[in-house]
């Protein structure tokens, strides 16, 4: 049996842009992608703290060090620039693997989306 657990989370990121005229996805600063141990094209769940929207998309790379968190395509309709979101990825694992697994959680505390050290 496999169960689904939280793998990675970027907590309280600020949306820096919303681009309706794009195929889809979420553009994330590569520093955040690396820190959260996300994989390019990985499926992620997004929760918008400002309006309660919940949706899924996939990760594409943003310029390193810019703090970019941009929702693209149809997902751009579910956010506004300045909204606070949570970005989460999940993984399937056995109960034995899950018993010792620790998710990677990145906490953001300001609108520049820089990683707190």
Jmol script that loads the backbone (N, CA, C; Angstrom):
load data "model"
ATOM      1  N   UNK A   1       0.840  -1.174   0.000  1.00  0.00           N
ATOM      2  CA  UNK A   1       0.000   0.000   0.000  1.00  0.00           C
ATOM      3  C   UNK A   1       0.894   1.249   0.000  1.00  0.00           C
ATOM      4  N   UNK A   2       0.455   2.258  -0.736  1.00  0.00           N
ATOM      5  CA  UNK A   2       1.139   3.548  -0.739  1.00  0.00           C
ATOM      6  C   UNK A   2       0.206   4.600  -0.166  1.00  0.00           C
ATOM      7  N   UNK A   3       0.789   5.547   0.552  1.00  0.00           N
ATOM      8  CA  UNK A   3       0.031   6.696   1.052  1.00  0.00           C
ATOM      9  C   UNK A   3       0.670   7.968   0.522  1.00  0.00           C
ATOM     10  N   UNK A   4      -0.121   9.027   0.441  1.00  0.00           N
ATOM     11  CA  UNK A   4       0.374  10.298  -0.105  1.00  0.00           C
ATOM     12  C   UNK A   4       0.643  11.262   1.038  1.00  0.00           C
ATOM     13  N   UNK A   5       1.879  11.767   1.071  1.00  0.00           N
ATOM     14  CA  UNK A   5       2.292  12.693   2.125  1.00  0.00           C
ATOM     15  C   UNK A   5       2.840  13.975   1.525  1.00  0.00           C
ATOM     16  N   UNK A   6       2.823  15.031   2.335  1.00  0.00           N
ATOM     17  CA  UNK A   6       3.453  16.283   1.938  1.00  0.00           C
ATOM     18  C   UNK A   6       4.948  16.038   1.732  1.00  0.00           C
ATOM     19  N   UNK A   7       5.462  16.438   0.563  1.00  0.00           N
ATOM     20  CA  UNK A   7       6.889  16.301   0.263  1.00  0.00           C
ATOM     21  C   UNK A   7       7.614  17.622   0.470  1.00  0.00           C
ATOM     22  N   UNK A   8       7.020  18.696  -0.073  1.00  0.00           N
ATOM     23  CA  UNK A   8       7.648  20.018  -0.040  1.00  0.00           C
ATOM     24  C   UNK A   8       6.578  21.087   0.109  1.00  0.00           C
ATOM     25  N   UNK A   9       6.966  22.190   0.767  1.00  0.00           N
ATOM     26  CA  UNK A   9       6.023  23.307   0.903  1.00  0.00           C
ATOM     27  C   UNK A   9       6.788  24.620   0.931  1.00  0.00           C
ATOM     28  N   UNK A  10       6.307  25.564   0.139  1.00  0.00           N
ATOM     29  CA  UNK A  10       6.753  26.957   0.236  1.00  0.00           C
ATOM     30  C   UNK A  10       5.586  27.695   0.867  1.00  0.00           C
ATOM     31  N   UNK A  11       5.781  28.124   2.097  1.00  0.00           N
ATOM     32  CA  UNK A  11       4.697  28.680   2.913  1.00  0.00           C
ATOM     33  C   UNK A  11       4.698  30.210   2.871  1.00  0.00           C
ATOM     34  N   UNK A  12       3.579  30.780   2.476  1.00  0.00           N
ATOM     35  CA  UNK A  12       3.326  32.223   2.465  1.00  0.00           C
ATOM     36  C   UNK A  12       4.186  32.980   1.446  1.00  0.00           C
ATOM     37  N   UNK A  13       4.266  32.428   0.238  1.00  0.00           N
ATOM     38  CA  UNK A  13       4.920  33.154  -0.858  1.00  0.00           C
ATOM     39  C   UNK A  13       3.966  34.236  -1.355  1.00  0.00           C
ATOM     40  N   UNK A  14       4.528  35.325  -1.829  1.00  0.00           N
ATOM     41  CA  UNK A  14       3.726  36.414  -2.391  1.00  0.00           C
ATOM     42  C   UNK A  14       3.717  36.295  -3.905  1.00  0.00           C
ATOM     43  N   UNK A  15       2.526  36.353  -4.495  1.00  0.00           N
ATOM     44  CA  UNK A  15       2.400  36.326  -5.949  1.00  0.00           C
ATOM     45  C   UNK A  15       2.971  37.631  -6.500  1.00  0.00           C
ATOM     46  N   UNK A  16       3.972  37.516  -7.362  1.00  0.00           N
ATOM     47  CA  UNK A  16       4.613  38.700  -7.937  1.00  0.00           C
ATOM     48  C   UNK A  16       4.008  39.095  -9.268  1.00  0.00           C
ATOM     49  N   UNK A  17       3.289  38.150  -9.914  1.00  0.00           N
ATOM     50  CA  UNK A  17       2.663  38.443 -11.201  1.00  0.00           C
ATOM     51  C   UNK A  17       1.660  37.350 -11.528  1.00  0.00           C
ATOM     52  N   UNK A  18       0.758  37.666 -12.447  1.00  0.00           N
ATOM     53  CA  UNK A  18      -0.206  36.704 -12.975  1.00  0.00           C
ATOM     54  C   UNK A  18      -0.294  36.961 -14.472  1.00  0.00           C
ATOM     55  N   UNK A  19       0.046  35.947 -15.268  1.00  0.00           N
ATOM     56  CA  UNK A  19       0.151  36.100 -16.712  1.00  0.00           C
ATOM     57  C   UNK A  19      -0.864  35.190 -17.398  1.00  0.00           C
ATOM     58  N   UNK A  20      -2.017  35.754 -17.752  1.00  0.00           N
ATOM     59  CA  UNK A  20      -3.082  34.976 -18.372  1.00  0.00           C
ATOM     60  C   UNK A  20      -2.675  34.439 -19.737  1.00  0.00           C
ATOM     61  N   UNK A  21      -1.852  35.169 -20.470  1.00  0.00           N
ATOM     62  CA  UNK A  21      -1.495  34.800 -21.837  1.00  0.00           C
ATOM     63  C   UNK A  21      -0.271  33.893 -21.887  1.00  0.00           C
ATOM     64  N   UNK A  22      -0.391  32.747 -21.233  1.00  0.00           N
ATOM     65  CA  UNK A  22       0.671  31.752 -21.194  1.00  0.00           C
ATOM     66  C   UNK A  22      -0.013  30.396 -21.121  1.00  0.00           C
ATOM     67  N   UNK A  23       0.643  29.347 -21.545  1.00  0.00           N
ATOM     68  CA  UNK A  23       0.021  28.015 -21.577  1.00  0.00           C
ATOM     69  C   UNK A  23      -0.461  27.545 -20.211  1.00  0.00           C
ATOM     70  N   UNK A  24       0.258  27.848 -19.188  1.00  0.00           N
ATOM     71  CA  UNK A  24      -0.121  27.399 -17.849  1.00  0.00           C
ATOM     72  C   UNK A  24       1.095  27.123 -17.019  1.00  0.00           C
ATOM     73  N   UNK A  25       0.931  27.020 -15.714  1.00  0.00           N
ATOM     74  CA  UNK A  25       1.997  26.658 -14.789  1.00  0.00           C
ATOM     75  C   UNK A  25       2.220  27.743 -13.753  1.00  0.00           C
ATOM     76  N   UNK A  26       3.210  27.512 -12.892  1.00  0.00           N
ATOM     77  CA  UNK A  26       3.662  28.511 -11.937  1.00  0.00           C
ATOM     78  C   UNK A  26       5.166  28.680 -12.117  1.00  0.00           C
ATOM     79  N   UNK A  27       5.581  29.906 -12.355  1.00  0.00           N
ATOM     80  CA  UNK A  27       6.997  30.237 -12.467  1.00  0.00           C
ATOM     81  C   UNK A  27       7.500  30.557 -11.064  1.00  0.00           C
ATOM     82  N   UNK A  28       8.561  29.866 -10.638  1.00  0.00           N
ATOM     83  CA  UNK A  28       9.106  30.056  -9.291  1.00  0.00           C
ATOM     84  C   UNK A  28      10.610  30.291  -9.400  1.00  0.00           C
ATOM     85  N   UNK A  29      11.096  31.276  -8.654  1.00  0.00           N
ATOM     86  CA  UNK A  29      12.538  31.541  -8.531  1.00  0.00           C
ATOM     87  C   UNK A  29      13.278  30.221  -8.293  1.00  0.00           C
ATOM     88  N   UNK A  30      14.321  29.962  -9.069  1.00  0.00           N
ATOM     89  CA  UNK A  30      15.089  28.722  -8.937  1.00  0.00           C
ATOM     90  C   UNK A  30      15.672  28.537  -7.537  1.00  0.00           C
ATOM     91  N   UNK A  31      15.967  29.624  -6.823  1.00  0.00           N
ATOM     92  CA  UNK A  31      16.442  29.478  -5.442  1.00  0.00           C
ATOM     93  C   UNK A  31      15.378  28.819  -4.570  1.00  0.00           C
ATOM     94  N   UNK A  32      14.120  29.206  -4.770  1.00  0.00           N
ATOM     95  CA  UNK A  32      13.017  28.612  -4.012  1.00  0.00           C
ATOM     96  C   UNK A  32      12.788  27.169  -4.435  1.00  0.00           C
ATOM     97  N   UNK A  33      12.843  26.908  -5.743  1.00  0.00           N
ATOM     98  CA  UNK A  33      12.673  25.544  -6.249  1.00  0.00           C
ATOM     99  C   UNK A  33      13.716  24.623  -5.616  1.00  0.00           C
ATOM    100  N   UNK A  34      14.967  25.039  -5.635  1.00  0.00           N
ATOM    101  CA  UNK A  34      16.039  24.222  -5.072  1.00  0.00           C
ATOM    102  C   UNK A  34      15.865  24.028  -3.562  1.00  0.00           C
ATOM    103  N   UNK A  35      15.567  25.102  -2.858  1.00  0.00           N
ATOM    104  CA  UNK A  35      15.436  25.025  -1.399  1.00  0.00           C
ATOM    105  C   UNK A  35      14.284  24.112  -0.985  1.00  0.00           C
ATOM    106  N   UNK A  36      13.199  24.139  -1.752  1.00  0.00           N
ATOM    107  CA  UNK A  36      12.033  23.318  -1.424  1.00  0.00           C
ATOM    108  C   UNK A  36      12.144  21.900  -1.982  1.00  0.00           C
ATOM    109  N   UNK A  37      13.219  21.628  -2.699  1.00  0.00           N
ATOM    110  CA  UNK A  37      13.432  20.313  -3.318  1.00  0.00           C
ATOM    111  C   UNK A  37      12.302  19.964  -4.283  1.00  0.00           C
ATOM    112  N   UNK A  38      11.852  20.984  -5.008  1.00  0.00           N
ATOM    113  CA  UNK A  38      10.878  20.752  -6.071  1.00  0.00           C
ATOM    114  C   UNK A  38      11.619  20.338  -7.329  1.00  0.00           C
ATOM    115  N   UNK A  39      10.914  19.730  -8.245  1.00  0.00           N
ATOM    116  CA  UNK A  39      11.477  19.286  -9.514  1.00  0.00           C
ATOM    117  C   UNK A  39      10.764  20.051 -10.626  1.00  0.00           C
ATOM    118  N   UNK A  40      11.517  20.488 -11.627  1.00  0.00           N
ATOM    119  CA  UNK A  40      10.883  21.174 -12.751  1.00  0.00           C
ATOM    120  C   UNK A  40       9.814  20.275 -13.355  1.00  0.00           C
ATOM    121  N   UNK A  41       8.682  20.864 -13.680  1.00  0.00           N
ATOM    122  CA  UNK A  41       7.497  20.185 -14.226  1.00  0.00           C
ATOM    123  C   UNK A  41       6.737  19.361 -13.195  1.00  0.00           C
ATOM    124  N   UNK A  42       7.154  19.416 -11.919  1.00  0.00           N
ATOM    125  CA  UNK A  42       6.456  18.676 -10.876  1.00  0.00           C
ATOM    126  C   UNK A  42       5.075  19.286 -10.639  1.00  0.00           C
ATOM    127  N   UNK A  43       4.109  18.428 -10.418  1.00  0.00           N
ATOM    128  CA  UNK A  43       2.753  18.858 -10.075  1.00  0.00           C
ATOM    129  C   UNK A  43       2.750  19.450  -8.666  1.00  0.00           C
ATOM    130  N   UNK A  44       2.109  20.605  -8.517  1.00  0.00           N
ATOM    131  CA  UNK A  44       1.989  21.246  -7.209  1.00  0.00           C
ATOM    132  C   UNK A  44       0.540  21.675  -6.970  1.00  0.00           C
ATOM    133  N   UNK A  45       0.179  21.685  -5.704  1.00  0.00           N
ATOM    134  CA  UNK A  45      -1.108  22.228  -5.269  1.00  0.00           C
ATOM    135  C   UNK A  45      -0.850  23.637  -4.758  1.00  0.00           C
ATOM    136  N   UNK A  46      -1.745  24.545  -5.097  1.00  0.00           N
ATOM    137  CA  UNK A  46      -1.635  25.941  -4.679  1.00  0.00           C
ATOM    138  C   UNK A  46      -2.866  26.282  -3.839  1.00  0.00           C
ATOM    139  N   UNK A  47      -2.636  26.938  -2.708  1.00  0.00           N
ATOM    140  CA  UNK A  47      -3.715  27.445  -1.864  1.00  0.00           C
ATOM    141  C   UNK A  47      -3.536  28.952  -1.767  1.00  0.00           C
ATOM    142  N   UNK A  48      -4.584  29.702  -2.108  1.00  0.00           N
ATOM    143  CA  UNK A  48      -4.537  31.165  -2.034  1.00  0.00           C
ATOM    144  C   UNK A  48      -5.131  31.597  -0.696  1.00  0.00           C
ATOM    145  N   UNK A  49      -4.300  32.142   0.185  1.00  0.00           N
ATOM    146  CA  UNK A  49      -4.772  32.581   1.501  1.00  0.00           C
ATOM    147  C   UNK A  49      -5.721  33.772   1.412  1.00  0.00           C
ATOM    148  N   UNK A  50      -5.628  34.554   0.343  1.00  0.00           N
ATOM    149  CA  UNK A  50      -6.455  35.746   0.227  1.00  0.00           C
ATOM    150  C   UNK A  50      -7.902  35.451  -0.158  1.00  0.00           C
ATOM    151  N   UNK A  51      -8.111  34.447  -1.023  1.00  0.00           N
ATOM    152  CA  UNK A  51      -9.476  34.207  -1.504  1.00  0.00           C
ATOM    153  C   UNK A  51      -9.954  32.770  -1.337  1.00  0.00           C
ATOM    154  N   UNK A  52      -9.119  31.898  -0.797  1.00  0.00           N
ATOM    155  CA  UNK A  52      -9.518  30.517  -0.548  1.00  0.00           C
ATOM    156  C   UNK A  52      -9.433  29.584  -1.742  1.00  0.00           C
ATOM    157  N   UNK A  53      -9.016  30.066  -2.889  1.00  0.00           N
ATOM    158  CA  UNK A  53      -8.894  29.200  -4.071  1.00  0.00           C
ATOM    159  C   UNK A  53      -7.867  28.106  -3.824  1.00  0.00           C
ATOM    160  N   UNK A  54      -8.161  26.920  -4.363  1.00  0.00           N
ATOM    161  CA  UNK A  54      -7.236  25.781  -4.325  1.00  0.00           C
ATOM    162  C   UNK A  54      -7.187  25.217  -5.731  1.00  0.00           C
ATOM    163  N   UNK A  55      -5.985  24.995  -6.263  1.00  0.00           N
ATOM    164  CA  UNK A  55      -5.861  24.474  -7.614  1.00  0.00           C
ATOM    165  C   UNK A  55      -4.506  23.811  -7.781  1.00  0.00           C
ATOM    166  N   UNK A  56      -4.341  23.113  -8.902  1.00  0.00           N
ATOM    167  CA  UNK A  56      -3.094  22.418  -9.199  1.00  0.00           C
ATOM    168  C   UNK A  56      -2.505  22.937 -10.498  1.00  0.00           C
ATOM    169  N   UNK A  57      -1.194  22.876 -10.592  1.00  0.00           N
ATOM    170  CA  UNK A  57      -0.482  23.241 -11.810  1.00  0.00           C
ATOM    171  C   UNK A  57       0.879  22.553 -11.758  1.00  0.00           C
ATOM    172  N   UNK A  58       1.843  23.031 -12.520  1.00  0.00           N
ATOM    173  CA  UNK A  58       3.173  22.439 -12.515  1.00  0.00           C
ATOM    174  C   UNK A  58       4.223  23.542 -12.484  1.00  0.00           C
ATOM    175  N   UNK A  59       5.427  23.188 -12.052  1.00  0.00           N
ATOM    176  CA  UNK A  59       6.504  24.136 -11.787  1.00  0.00           C
ATOM    177  C   UNK A  59       7.352  24.370 -13.038  1.00  0.00           C
ATOM    178  N   UNK A  60       7.622  25.658 -13.336  1.00  0.00           N
ATOM    179  CA  UNK A  60       8.624  26.002 -14.342  1.00  0.00           C
ATOM    180  C   UNK A  60       9.623  26.971 -13.712  1.00  0.00           C
ATOM    181  N   UNK A  61      10.850  27.016 -14.248  1.00  0.00           N
ATOM    182  CA  UNK A  61      11.909  27.798 -13.599  1.00  0.00           C
ATOM    183  C   UNK A  61      11.765  29.295 -13.813  1.00  0.00           C
ATOM    184  N   UNK A  62      12.014  30.034 -12.735  1.00  0.00           N
ATOM    185  CA  UNK A  62      12.100  31.484 -12.793  1.00  0.00           C
ATOM    186  C   UNK A  62      13.533  31.912 -12.535  1.00  0.00           C
ATOM    187  N   UNK A  63      13.845  33.117 -12.920  1.00  0.00           N
ATOM    188  CA  UNK A  63      15.215  33.608 -12.771  1.00  0.00           C
ATOM    189  C   UNK A  63      15.649  33.568 -11.310  1.00  0.00           C
ATOM    190  N   UNK A  64      16.818  33.009 -11.092  1.00  0.00           N
ATOM    191  CA  UNK A  64      17.376  32.836  -9.751  1.00  0.00           C
ATOM    192  C   UNK A  64      17.585  34.184  -9.062  1.00  0.00           C
ATOM    193  N   UNK A  65      17.147  34.258  -7.803  1.00  0.00           N
ATOM    194  CA  UNK A  65      17.368  35.449  -6.991  1.00  0.00           C
ATOM    195  C   UNK A  65      16.350  36.567  -7.180  1.00  0.00           C
ATOM    196  N   UNK A  66      15.387  36.375  -8.076  1.00  0.00           N
ATOM    197  CA  UNK A  66      14.413  37.439  -8.354  1.00  0.00           C
ATOM    198  C   UNK A  66      13.213  37.413  -7.415  1.00  0.00           C
ATOM    199  N   UNK A  67      12.964  36.277  -6.788  1.00  0.00           N
ATOM    200  CA  UNK A  67      11.784  36.135  -5.935  1.00  0.00           C
ATOM    201  C   UNK A  67      10.503  35.925  -6.718  1.00  0.00           C
ATOM    202  N   UNK A  68      10.612  35.681  -8.024  1.00  0.00           N
ATOM    203  CA  UNK A  68       9.412  35.547  -8.843  1.00  0.00           C
ATOM    204  C   UNK A  68       8.554  34.359  -8.415  1.00  0.00           C
ATOM    205  N   UNK A  69       7.264  34.619  -8.291  1.00  0.00           N
ATOM    206  CA  UNK A  69       6.231  33.607  -8.105  1.00  0.00           C
ATOM    207  C   UNK A  69       5.070  34.087  -8.970  1.00  0.00           C
ATOM    208  N   UNK A  70       4.988  33.546 -10.178  1.00  0.00           N
ATOM    209  CA  UNK A  70       4.030  34.024 -11.172  1.00  0.00           C
ATOM    210  C   UNK A  70       3.111  32.893 -11.605  1.00  0.00           C
ATOM    211  N   UNK A  71       1.811  33.096 -11.476  1.00  0.00           N
ATOM    212  CA  UNK A  71       0.840  32.130 -11.963  1.00  0.00           C
ATOM    213  C   UNK A  71       0.535  32.435 -13.414  1.00  0.00           C
ATOM    214  N   UNK A  72       0.544  31.397 -14.243  1.00  0.00           N
ATOM    215  CA  UNK A  72       0.393  31.554 -15.678  1.00  0.00           C
ATOM    216  C   UNK A  72      -0.867  30.850 -16.176  1.00  0.00           C
ATOM    217  N   UNK A  73      -1.368  31.300 -17.325  1.00  0.00           N
ATOM    218  CA  UNK A  73      -2.518  30.665 -17.956  1.00  0.00           C
ATOM    219  C   UNK A  73      -3.764  30.805 -17.105  1.00  0.00           C
ATOM    220  N   UNK A  74      -4.606  29.785 -17.143  1.00  0.00           N
ATOM    221  CA  UNK A  74      -5.892  29.832 -16.428  1.00  0.00           C
ATOM    222  C   UNK A  74      -5.718  30.075 -14.933  1.00  0.00           C
ATOM    223  N   UNK A  75      -4.619  29.587 -14.355  1.00  0.00           N
ATOM    224  CA  UNK A  75      -4.367  29.787 -12.919  1.00  0.00           C
ATOM    225  C   UNK A  75      -4.238  31.262 -12.566  1.00  0.00           C
ATOM    226  N   UNK A  76      -3.884  32.089 -13.544  1.00  0.00           N
ATOM    227  CA  UNK A  76      -3.755  33.529 -13.304  1.00  0.00           C
ATOM    228  C   UNK A  76      -5.085  34.152 -12.896  1.00  0.00           C
ATOM    229  N   UNK A  77      -6.187  33.507 -13.233  1.00  0.00           N
ATOM    230  CA  UNK A  77      -7.515  34.008 -12.847  1.00  0.00           C
ATOM    231  C   UNK A  77      -7.836  33.738 -11.376  1.00  0.00           C
ATOM    232  N   UNK A  78      -7.045  32.892 -10.742  1.00  0.00           N
ATOM    233  CA  UNK A  78      -7.315  32.506  -9.358  1.00  0.00           C
ATOM    234  C   UNK A  78      -6.504  33.277  -8.336  1.00  0.00           C
ATOM    235  N   UNK A  79      -5.651  34.186  -8.812  1.00  0.00           N
ATOM    236  CA  UNK A  79      -4.807  34.988  -7.927  1.00  0.00           C
ATOM    237  C   UNK A  79      -4.746  36.423  -8.414  1.00  0.00           C
ATOM    238  N   UNK A  80      -4.264  37.282  -7.549  1.00  0.00           N
ATOM    239  CA  UNK A  80      -3.922  38.652  -7.918  1.00  0.00           C
ATOM    240  C   UNK A  80      -2.513  38.921  -7.408  1.00  0.00           C
ATOM    241  N   UNK A  81      -1.824  39.793  -8.098  1.00  0.00           N
ATOM    242  CA  UNK A  81      -0.500  40.204  -7.643  1.00  0.00           C
ATOM    243  C   UNK A  81      -0.618  40.663  -6.189  1.00  0.00           C
ATOM    244  N   UNK A  82       0.287  40.178  -5.347  1.00  0.00           N
ATOM    245  CA  UNK A  82       0.269  40.520  -3.923  1.00  0.00           C
ATOM    246  C   UNK A  82      -0.414  39.490  -3.043  1.00  0.00           C
ATOM    247  N   UNK A  83      -1.172  38.546  -3.633  1.00  0.00           N
ATOM    248  CA  UNK A  83      -1.807  37.497  -2.833  1.00  0.00           C
ATOM    249  C   UNK A  83      -0.748  36.628  -2.163  1.00  0.00           C
ATOM    250  N   UNK A  84      -1.100  36.085  -1.018  1.00  0.00           N
ATOM    251  CA  UNK A  84      -0.238  35.159  -0.286  1.00  0.00           C
ATOM    252  C   UNK A  84      -0.704  33.741  -0.604  1.00  0.00           C
ATOM    253  N   UNK A  85       0.239  32.890  -1.055  1.00  0.00           N
ATOM    254  CA  UNK A  85      -0.110  31.519  -1.410  1.00  0.00           C
ATOM    255  C   UNK A  85       0.793  30.520  -0.700  1.00  0.00           C
ATOM    256  N   UNK A  86       0.332  29.283  -0.682  1.00  0.00           N
ATOM    257  CA  UNK A  86       1.114  28.149  -0.206  1.00  0.00           C
ATOM    258  C   UNK A  86       1.262  27.201  -1.394  1.00  0.00           C
ATOM    259  N   UNK A  87       2.482  26.775  -1.660  1.00  0.00           N
ATOM    260  CA  UNK A  87       2.786  25.879  -2.774  1.00  0.00           C
ATOM    261  C   UNK A  87       3.209  24.547  -2.165  1.00  0.00           C
ATOM    262  N   UNK A  88       2.517  23.454  -2.522  1.00  0.00           N
ATOM    263  CA  UNK A  88       2.784  22.156  -1.913  1.00  0.00           C
ATOM    264  C   UNK A  88       2.940  21.067  -2.965  1.00  0.00           C
ATOM    265  N   UNK A  89       3.892  20.169  -2.736  1.00  0.00           N
ATOM    266  CA  UNK A  89       4.003  18.964  -3.551  1.00  0.00           C
ATOM    267  C   UNK A  89       3.862  17.763  -2.626  1.00  0.00           C
ATOM    268  N   UNK A  90       3.440  16.668  -3.200  1.00  0.00           N
ATOM    269  CA  UNK A  90       3.178  15.454  -2.435  1.00  0.00           C
ATOM    270  C   UNK A  90       3.943  14.290  -3.044  1.00  0.00           C
ATOM    271  N   UNK A  91       4.168  13.233  -2.269  1.00  0.00           N
ATOM    272  CA  UNK A  91       4.845  12.037  -2.754  1.00  0.00           C
ATOM    273  C   UNK A  91       4.139  10.799  -2.220  1.00  0.00           C
ATOM    274  N   UNK A  92       4.155   9.760  -3.035  1.00  0.00           N
ATOM    275  CA  UNK A  92       3.625   8.468  -2.616  1.00  0.00           C
ATOM    276  C   UNK A  92       4.748   7.679  -1.967  1.00  0.00           C
ATOM    277  N   UNK A  93       4.447   7.055  -0.843  1.00  0.00           N
ATOM    278  CA  UNK A  93       5.445   6.238  -0.160  1.00  0.00           C
ATOM    279  C   UNK A  93       4.758   5.165   0.659  1.00  0.00           C
ATOM    280  N   UNK A  94       5.540   4.181   1.034  1.00  0.00           N
ATOM    281  CA  UNK A  94       4.994   3.127   1.884  1.00  0.00           C
ATOM    282  C   UNK A  94       4.836   3.664   3.302  1.00  0.00           C
ATOM    283  N   UNK A  95       3.998   3.014   4.114  1.00  0.00           N
ATOM    284  CA  UNK A  95       3.896   3.435   5.514  1.00  0.00           C
ATOM    285  C   UNK A  95       5.244   3.408   6.242  1.00  0.00           C
ATOM    286  N   UNK A  96       6.106   2.454   5.917  1.00  0.00           N
ATOM    287  CA  UNK A  96       7.436   2.415   6.536  1.00  0.00           C
ATOM    288  C   UNK A  96       8.257   3.640   6.158  1.00  0.00           C
ATOM    289  N   UNK A  97       8.266   4.000   4.865  1.00  0.00           N
ATOM    290  CA  UNK A  97       8.981   5.200   4.420  1.00  0.00           C
ATOM    291  C   UNK A  97       8.397   6.435   5.093  1.00  0.00           C
ATOM    292  N   UNK A  98       7.077   6.498   5.171  1.00  0.00           N
ATOM    293  CA  UNK A  98       6.390   7.659   5.744  1.00  0.00           C
ATOM    294  C   UNK A  98       6.700   7.849   7.224  1.00  0.00           C
ATOM    295  N   UNK A  99       6.976   6.754   7.919  1.00  0.00           N
ATOM    296  CA  UNK A  99       7.199   6.852   9.371  1.00  0.00           C
ATOM    297  C   UNK A  99       8.448   7.654   9.727  1.00  0.00           C
ATOM    298  N   UNK A 100       9.391   7.777   8.791  1.00  0.00           N
ATOM    299  CA  UNK A 100      10.613   8.530   9.078  1.00  0.00           C
ATOM    300  C   UNK A 100      10.803   9.735   8.159  1.00  0.00           C
ATOM    301  N   UNK A 101       9.890   9.932   7.220  1.00  0.00           N
ATOM    302  CA  UNK A 101      10.038  11.008   6.244  1.00  0.00           C
ATOM    303  C   UNK A 101       9.728  12.369   6.872  1.00  0.00           C
ATOM    304  N   UNK A 102      10.551  13.367   6.550  1.00  0.00           N
ATOM    305  CA  UNK A 102      10.330  14.744   6.993  1.00  0.00           C
ATOM    306  C   UNK A 102      10.188  15.629   5.757  1.00  0.00           C
ATOM    307  N   UNK A 103       9.059  16.311   5.597  1.00  0.00           N
ATOM    308  CA  UNK A 103       8.904  17.187   4.437  1.00  0.00           C
ATOM    309  C   UNK A 103       9.829  18.399   4.520  1.00  0.00           C
ATOM    310  N   UNK A 104      10.136  18.966   3.373  1.00  0.00           N
ATOM    311  CA  UNK A 104      10.917  20.195   3.301  1.00  0.00           C
ATOM    312  C   UNK A 104       9.939  21.367   3.323  1.00  0.00           C
ATOM    313  N   UNK A 105      10.091  22.259   4.296  1.00  0.00           N
ATOM    314  CA  UNK A 105       9.193  23.408   4.428  1.00  0.00           C
ATOM    315  C   UNK A 105      10.025  24.686   4.407  1.00  0.00           C
ATOM    316  N   UNK A 106       9.699  25.564   3.467  1.00  0.00           N
ATOM    317  CA  UNK A 106      10.359  26.859   3.333  1.00  0.00           C
ATOM    318  C   UNK A 106       9.353  27.926   3.778  1.00  0.00           C
ATOM    319  N   UNK A 107       9.707  28.696   4.788  1.00  0.00           N
ATOM    320  CA  UNK A 107       8.843  29.767   5.282  1.00  0.00           C
ATOM    321  C   UNK A 107       9.309  31.106   4.725  1.00  0.00           C
ATOM    322  N   UNK A 108       8.383  31.825   4.110  1.00  0.00           N
ATOM    323  CA  UNK A 108       8.664  33.147   3.560  1.00  0.00           C
ATOM    324  C   UNK A 108       7.990  34.170   4.472  1.00  0.00           C
ATOM    325  N   UNK A 109       8.717  35.222   4.847  1.00  0.00           N
ATOM    326  CA  UNK A 109       8.139  36.192   5.786  1.00  0.00           C
ATOM    327  C   UNK A 109       7.987  37.598   5.217  1.00  0.00           C
ATOM    328  N   UNK A 110       8.386  37.792   3.946  1.00  0.00           N
ATOM    329  CA  UNK A 110       8.168  39.115   3.371  1.00  0.00           C
ATOM    330  C   UNK A 110       7.830  38.992   1.886  1.00  0.00           C
ATOM    331  N   UNK A 111       7.401  40.066   1.289  1.00  0.00           N
ATOM    332  CA  UNK A 111       6.899  40.041  -0.084  1.00  0.00           C
ATOM    333  C   UNK A 111       7.994  39.884  -1.136  1.00  0.00           C
ATOM    334  N   UNK A 112       9.254  39.868  -0.730  1.00  0.00           N
ATOM    335  CA  UNK A 112      10.340  39.695  -1.707  1.00  0.00           C
ATOM    336  C   UNK A 112      10.600  38.216  -2.019  1.00  0.00           C
ATOM    337  N   UNK A 113       9.937  37.313  -1.295  1.00  0.00           N
ATOM    338  CA  UNK A 113      10.064  35.865  -1.511  1.00  0.00           C
ATOM    339  C   UNK A 113      11.506  35.360  -1.393  1.00  0.00           C
ATOM    340  N   UNK A 114      12.258  35.999  -0.527  1.00  0.00           N
ATOM    341  CA  UNK A 114      13.615  35.517  -0.266  1.00  0.00           C
ATOM    342  C   UNK A 114      13.578  34.492   0.859  1.00  0.00           C
ATOM    343  N   UNK A 115      14.503  33.551   0.829  1.00  0.00           N
ATOM    344  CA  UNK A 115      14.555  32.478   1.813  1.00  0.00           C
ATOM    345  C   UNK A 115      15.126  33.005   3.107  1.00  0.00           C
ATOM    346  N   UNK A 116      14.442  32.734   4.204  1.00  0.00           N
ATOM    347  CA  UNK A 116      14.923  33.145   5.524  1.00  0.00           C
ATOM    348  C   UNK A 116      16.006  32.187   5.975  1.00  0.00           C
ATOM    349  N   UNK A 117      17.131  32.724   6.391  1.00  0.00           N
ATOM    350  CA  UNK A 117      18.239  31.879   6.840  1.00  0.00           C
ATOM    351  C   UNK A 117      18.219  31.757   8.343  1.00  0.00           C
TER     352      UNK A 117
END
end "model"
wireframe off; spacefill off
backbone 0.3
color backbone group
